[in-house]
């Protein structure tokens, strides 16, 4: 009977983690070398280590050991359990996710951080500063692996309903990114980290895990309902429009025009055009649009006239304003990168207008 009960418990645990992999996209099944950052009372590391006996696990906390045990009542028990697995689990104290050792480069397949918190009374500015510093640090040690961050609902700025339904593609409709958020995809893009996938986080599949850290105490952090696990991958640093277009076209050359990706940053820039031949405006507009698409490929998702800004310039020429929406699916665009791409596009337009003697003026 005891043997049967033991087999049943083992089967129950396997089924639980099969559900976990399904709900979380199998994020933690591929890697065999895992780093867990800022694990509060170490309960996630315990749950993970129990369920993944084949994994080499490095569990880290920000505090030193004495401070950890003093702050979290359950930490001593968790620590004892992890140390009983010392042949494959190590616990590291005083690890700041903002400045990870460079000697850790390429050492881990997966890096996990659940419910990051800047400490004390939080706000968007502090949270964004924390995540930006951590993304910088992660980008220096991550190579071909994944960085998984779990955030409370609405913190990421991504569309939660799209994540739940897994509807990540929109035709002629901008992604629903919230400005009143951490804007996680945009922060990551500044350090060449791209959102690869997002899944709902279900804490009920982790019965040993209690997200702690509420007011720096060993108290359950009630933000798991609707939480999201965002997976990032590192992309190469690319700066030229030509190089980025080629990189994007390797996978997405046949991207449907006007189609946006819900998980990728996007930016909008305007250009102002004067037409020297009023009776041929439609023709020159089509030539301009064709040129932009040829130069930018699928990086430019839409080009639309802002009709309410139509005007006549002081020199008598017709003036039209066009809004260009940029988005890349393979490598995320940061604000600085997109600004640079826009300037490169402007220079190409000016050069092409001169060479082809086009009857338009870019102002």
N, C-alpha and C positions, 0 to 999 in steps of 0.2 A: 504493500500500500504506500509506503514512504517513497519507494522508487517511482511508482506511478504518479504520485503527487509531485515529485521532483521533475519528472518528464513533462507534466502538465504546465508547471510554472515556467519551464524553459520554453515550451511551445508558446505560451501566452506572451512571454517576453519577445520572442521572435516575431510573432504576429504584430505586437505593438510597434516594433521598429520597422517592420515592413510598411505599416500604415504611416509611420513617421517619414520614411523615405518617399512614399507616394505623395504625402501632403507637402513635403518640402523639396520635392524634385530630385530626391536621391543625392542631396548636396554633400552629405557626409559619408557616402558609401565608397566613393572612388579613392580618396586619399588614404594613405597609410601613416602619414606623419602629420599630426594635427597640433596646432597651437591654439589654446583658448586664452583670450585676453580678458583681464578685469573681471574675474569670475566671483566677485563678491564673497559669498559664504562657501564657495567651491561646490555647491550642490549640482550645478550643471556638469562639472567635470566628473563628479561621482556617477551621475546618471549616464553620461557618455561613456566613461570607462567601463561600466558594467555591461553596457549594450554592445560595445565594440572591442571585444577582447583581442582582436588582431591589430589594433591601432597603437602606435607609439604616440603617447599623449604628453604634451607639455602644458600644464595648467598654471596660469599666472594670476597674481593679484597685485594691486598697487601698494598695499600696506606691507610692512614687515610683519613677521610671524606673530610677535607679541601683540601688536596693535590689531591684527586681524582677529585673533582669539578674543581680545577684549571687546571688540566692536560687535562681533557676531557670535551669539551663544552656540550656534550649531557648527561653527567653523572647526572646533577641535575634533568633533566626531567625524566630520568630512575629511579632515586632514589625516586622521588616523587610518581611515579606510583607503585613501589614496596612497598612503605610504606602505600599506600592505601589498600594493601592486607595483612596488618600486622597480621591478624588472622591466616594466614597460611604461610606467607613469612617473613623471617628475613634477614637483611643485616648486615654482620659482616665486620669490617674494620681491617686492620693491620694483616691479616691472611697470614702467610708464609706457603706455601704448603710443605716446607721441614721440618717443625717441627709442625705438627698438634697435638693438645692437646690429651693426652691419655684418657681423660674423654670422648672423642668422640667415643671410641671403641664400635663397634656394634650399633652405633646410626643411621647409614645410610644404606639404601639398595643399592643406586647407588651414585657413586662419579664421577663427570664430570670435565674434564679440556680440554679446547680448545686452541690449538696453544700455548703451553708453550714456553716461551722465557726467556733466562737468563738475558736479559737486555743489553743495549749498543751494541757494535759491537760483533756479535756472531761468534762462531766457534764450530767445532765438540767437542773439549775438554770441553768447557764450557757447551755445551748443554748436553753432556753425564753426566757431574758432576751434573748438575741440576736434570736430570731425575733419576739418581741413588739415590740422596738424597731424592727425592720425593717418589720413590718406597719404600725406607726404612721406611719413615713416614707412607705411606699408609698401608704397611704390618702390622703396629702396631695397626691400628684402624679398618681394614677391616676384616670381618669374612666370612659370606656366601654371601656377596654382590658382586657388580661388580665395577670396576674402568675403566672408558671410557676416552681415550685420543685421541684427534684429532690432527693429524700432517699434515703438507704440504706434497705434493707428493714427494716421494723419501727420505724423512727424516727418515722413520721407518727402512729402509733397507730391507723390505719385497718386494716380487715381486708384483708390482702394477697390472700388467696384470692378474696375477693369482687371485688377489683380485677382480678385476672387473668381471672376468669370473667365479669366485668362483670355481676354479680348484685348490684344496689344496693338492691333493695327486699325487705323482710322483712315477712311478715304475722304479727302477734302475737309477734314476737321482737325483742328489743332489739338495736341495732347492736353489733357486737363491737369496741368501742373499748378500746384498751389504756391503762391508767393509767400503766404503766411505759414511757412514751414521751414524745415532744415534745408530744403532744396538739395537733397542728398546727391542726386544724379549730376547736378551742376558743380557741386563741391568736388566730387570725385573726378570729374572731367578735367579739372585744373591740374590733376596729377596723373593724367592718362589712364585713369581707371574707368572702365565702362560697366554699366549695369547689364549683366548677362541674363539674369532672370530674377523674378520675385515670386515668393509663395507665402500664403498665410502661415502664421506660426501658431501651432496648437499646443498649448502647455499641458493639456490633459494627456498627451502622449508621452509626457516626461514626468511621471509621478514622483520622482525623487527631487525634481528641480523646483526651487522656489526663488523667483527673481527678487533678490534683496537689494538693499541700498537705499530704501526710502528714508530720507532724512538721515542717511548714514547709520541706519540701525538694522538689526536682524529682524526686519519686518517685511512681509510679502509685498512686493511692488505690483500693485494691481493695474498693470498696463498690458497684460497678455491678451486681453480680449480684443480681437481685431489686429493683433500685431502682425508685422510683415518681416520676413527674412529676405534681405536683398543680397544677391550674389554679384560680386565684382570680379572682373579679370583685367589684367594689365595689358595695355595696347602700346604699340611703338610710338615714340615721339615723331610726329610728322608736322611740317610747317608750311610746305608749299601747296598751292591749290592743285597743281599737276600731280604731285605725289599722293595727296589725299584722295583725289579722284580715282587714280589707278588702284589704290588700296581698297577703296569702297567697291569699285567695279569687279574686283576679283571674286566677290561673293554676291553682289547685289546689282549687277549690270542690268538685269531685267526687272528692277523694282518698278512697280506700277506708279505712273505719274500721279502726284497729288496724294500719295499714301504716306501717313505719318506713323511713327512707332511711339507707343505710349511711354516707353521706358527710357527714351533717349532725349537729351537736351535739344532744344531748338532755339533759334534766334531769328529776329526780323530786322532787316535793314532797308532803308529807302534810297532810291536813286532819283535824281531829277533830270529830265531830258527836255531839251528844246528842239522843236522840229522846224527846219528851214523851209520845208515844202508842205504847206498846210493841206493841200489837196492830195498829198501822198502819205499822210500820217499813218494810215493803216498798214501800208506796205512797209514803211521803215520800222514801225513797231514790231511787225512780224519778223523782220530781219534781226532786230535787236534781241527779241526773245530767243530766236534760233541760235544766235551767237552765244548768249548766256548759257543755254542748255548744252551747247557743244563744249564750252569751256569748263563748265561745272559738273556736267553729268547729273547724277541723281542727288548730288549734294544740295542742289536747289530744288526744293519740293514744289513750291508754287511761286509764280510771278503774277501779281495782281495790280491793276491800276487803282489808286486811291482817288476815286472820281470826284469826291467833294473838294479835292485840292486842285482841280483843273483851273488854269489861269492863263493870262496873257502876260508875258514878260515885258519889262520896260522897252525892250528893243522891238516889240511887236510880234515876237515869235510865240507860237503855242507851247505851253509848258505842261508836261504831264509828270506825275509822281508815281513811281512803281515800287511796290513793297515786295521784297524778296525774302522768302522764308527758307532758312538753311536748316538742314538736319542730316547727320550721318548715322548710319546704323551700326557700322563695324567699329569705328573709332569715334568716341564721343567728342562733340565740339564744346570747347570751353568758350567763355566770353572773349578772352584775349585771342584765342585761335580764330574764332569767327570774325572778329574785327580785322585780323590780319588777312583772312581770306577775302573779305569785302574790299579791302584796299587793293589787293592783288587783282580782283575782278575789275575794279575801276580803272586800273592802269591798263589792263588788257583791252577794255572797251575803248579807252582813249586812243590807244595805239592802233586798234583795228579800224576805228572811224577815220583816222588819218590815212592809213594805208589804202582803204577801200573807198575813200572819198564819200563816205556816207553823209547824208543830209540831216544829221542830228548832232547835237552838242550835249555832252555830259557836263552838268554844272556842279 
